[in-house]
């Protein structure tokens, strides 16, 4: 039952992320720029922050296949459990994207991530963005002594910051589920490989970096349990 609840939490969290984030892109287009690029970046950061705060104690609120894969590589989540999480994340993402498609069937992208300029630039940037996002996740969520309230704040702020400065170039996905669903719903598949491979590579590279830095070895018994509760 707990695993089922965790999978439902992952589906709900990813649904909220894709609905709010890609929805902000679509709503900005149909409202003649009322939301603005700043508003879109804030939307992504705030929805991630909210979902981690609300659903973290249930599933860890990965809401991102690249994050789940990195947790498996770091031996912080079993492969079967994270496979179920990824399936749930994709279900949530597709539900959100097809809901937006029903609402705005003529929108050309439905919030898909598309590179502005050479694809290789976006590939490298997406890899770097996800590397730092994953490093922040590991550092704040798995370092003993981190105040639990800081976890959603730090991760949401990182997403918002990266979306703010890199969004105009790459779309700042950092999340395969966030990119797969609107790409398939809108038929924009030409660069989808980039937004699957680059985040997974970037998140995977963050794991040995985190292990090398050694923050996970610090001891602070009173704070250790609540910090770990919110990621696994």
C-alpha positions in Angstrom: 0.0 0.0 0.0 2.8 2.4 0.8 4.4 1.8 -2.6 1.1 2.4 -4.3 0.7 5.7 -2.4 4.2 6.7 -3.4 3.5 6.0 -7.0 0.3 8.0 -6.9 2.2 10.8 -5.3 4.8 10.7 -8.1 2.0 10.8 -10.7 0.2 13.7 -9.0 3.4 15.6 -8.5 4.5 15.3 -12.2 1.0 16.1 -13.4 1.1 19.3 -11.4 4.6 20.1 -12.6 3.7 19.6 -16.3 0.3 21.3 -16.1 1.6 24.4 -14.3 4.9 24.7 -16.1 4.0 23.9 -19.7 0.6 25.4 -19.1 2.3 28.7 -18.2 4.0 28.6 -21.6 0.8 27.9 -23.5 -1.2 30.4 -21.4 1.5 33.0 -22.0 1.2 32.5 -25.8 -2.6 32.7 -25.9 -2.6 35.8 -23.6 -0.2 37.8 -25.6 2.7 37.5 -23.1 0.8 38.2 -19.9 2.8 35.7 -17.9 6.2 36.6 -19.3 9.4 34.6 -19.3 10.1 35.5 -15.6 6.6 34.3 -14.7 7.2 31.0 -16.5 10.5 30.5 -14.7 8.9 31.3 -11.4 6.0 28.9 -12.1 8.4 26.0 -12.7 10.3 26.8 -9.5 7.3 27.3 -7.3 5.4 24.2 -8.4 8.5 22.1 -7.8 8.9 23.7 -4.4 5.2 23.1 -3.6 5.2 19.4 -4.7 8.4 18.6 -2.7 6.9 20.2 0.4 3.6 18.4 0.0 4.6 15.0 -1.4 8.1 14.6 -0.3 7.2 12.7 2.9 5.2 10.2 0.8 7.4 9.4 -2.2 10.4 11.8 -2.0 8.7 13.8 -4.8 11.3 12.9 -7.5 8.8 14.0 -10.2 11.6 13.5 -12.7 12.9 10.2 -14.2 16.5 11.6 -14.3 16.3 12.1 -10.5 14.9 8.6 -10.0 17.7 7.1 -12.1 20.3 9.1 -10.2 19.0 7.8 -6.9 19.3 4.3 -8.2 22.9 4.9 -9.2 23.6 6.4 -5.8 21.9 3.4 -4.1 19.3 5.6 -2.5 16.3 3.9 -4.2 15.8 0.3 -5.3 15.6 -0.2 -9.1 12.1 -1.7 -9.0 10.7 1.1 -6.9 12.2 3.8 -9.1 11.0 2.0 -12.3 7.5 2.2 -10.9 8.1 5.9 -10.1 9.2 6.6 -13.6 6.1 4.9 -15.0 3.9 7.0 -12.6 5.8 10.2 -13.6 5.1 9.6 -17.3 1.5 8.8 -16.6 1.2 12.1 -14.7 3.0 14.1 -17.4 1.0 12.6 -20.3 -2.3 13.3 -18.5 -1.3 16.9 -18.1 -0.1 17.4 -21.6 -3.2 15.8 -23.2 -5.4 17.9 -20.9 -3.7 21.0 -22.3 -4.1 19.6 -25.8 -7.8 19.2 -25.3 -8.0 22.8 -24.1 -5.7 24.3 -26.8 -5.7 21.8 -29.8 -4.3 24.4 -32.2 -1.2 25.3 -30.1 1.9 24.3 -32.0 4.1 23.1 -29.2 2.0 22.7 -26.0 5.0 23.8 -24.1 7.5 21.4 -25.7 11.2 22.1 -25.1 12.9 23.0 -28.3 16.5 24.3 -28.8 17.1 27.8 -29.9 20.2 27.5 -32.1 22.5 24.4 -32.5 21.2 21.3 -30.8 24.6 20.5 -29.4 24.5 23.7 -27.4 21.2 22.8 -25.8 22.5 19.2 -25.2 25.5 20.5 -23.3 23.5 23.1 -21.4 20.8 20.6 -20.4 23.4 18.3 -19.1 25.1 21.0 -17.0 21.7 22.3 -15.7 20.6 18.8 -14.6 24.0 18.1 -13.1 23.7 21.1 -10.8 20.1 20.5 -10.0 20.8 16.9 -9.0 23.8 18.0 -7.0 21.6 20.4 -5.1 19.0 17.7 -4.5 21.6 15.3 -3.2 23.4 17.9 -1.0 20.3 19.3 0.7 18.2 16.1 0.9 20.9 13.6 1.9 23.3 15.7 4.0 22.5 15.1 7.7 21.7 18.2 9.5 20.0 20.0 6.7 16.8 21.7 8.0 13.8 20.0 6.3 12.3 23.3 5.4 15.4 24.1 3.3 14.9 21.1 1.0 11.9 22.3 -1.1 13.2 25.9 -1.0 16.7 25.1 -2.4 15.5 22.6 -5.1 12.6 24.9 -6.2 14.9 27.9 -6.3 17.4 26.0 -8.4 14.8 25.0 -10.9 13.5 28.6 -11.1 17.0 30.1 -11.5 18.0 27.7 -14.2 14.7 28.1 -16.1 15.2 31.9 -15.8 18.6 32.1 -17.4 18.6 29.0 -19.7 15.0 28.8 -20.7 15.3 31.0 -23.8 18.1 28.7 -25.2 17.1 25.2 -24.2 13.7 25.4 -22.5 15.5 24.3 -19.3 13.8 21.0 -19.1 16.1 19.0 -16.8 13.4 16.4 -16.8 12.6 13.8 -19.4 9.0 13.4 -18.4 8.4 17.1 -18.7 9.8 17.0 -22.3 8.4 13.7 -23.5 4.7 14.3 -22.8 4.3 17.7 -24.6 6.5 16.6 -27.4 4.4 13.5 -28.2 1.1 15.4 -27.6 2.2 18.1 -30.1 4.2 16.0 -32.5 7.4 17.9 -31.9 9.7 14.9 -31.8 12.8 16.1 -33.7 14.8 17.0 -30.7 13.3 14.8 -28.1 16.4 12.6 -27.8 18.3 15.5 -26.5 15.9 16.1 -23.6 15.9 12.5 -22.6 19.7 11.8 -22.9 21.2 15.0 -21.5 19.2 15.2 -18.2 19.9 11.5 -17.5 23.7 12.0 -18.2 23.8 15.2 -16.1 22.0 13.7 -13.2 24.1 10.5 -13.3 27.3 12.6 -13.2 26.1 14.4 -10.1 26.2 11.2 -8.1 30.0 10.5 -8.1 30.5 14.2 -7.5 28.3 14.1 -4.5 30.1 11.0 -3.2 33.5 12.7 -3.7 32.4 15.8 -1.8 31.4 13.5 1.1 28.7 15.6 2.6 26.6 12.4 3.1 29.2 11.2 5.6 28.7 14.0 8.1 27.0 13.0 11.3 24.2 14.9 13.0 21.9 12.4 14.5 19.0 14.7 15.6 18.4 16.0 12.1 19.3 13.0 10.0 16.0 11.3 10.0 13.7 14.1 8.8 16.2 15.1 6.1 16.2 11.6 4.6 12.5 11.2 5.0 11.8 13.7 2.1 13.7 11.9 -0.7 13.2 8.2 -0.5 
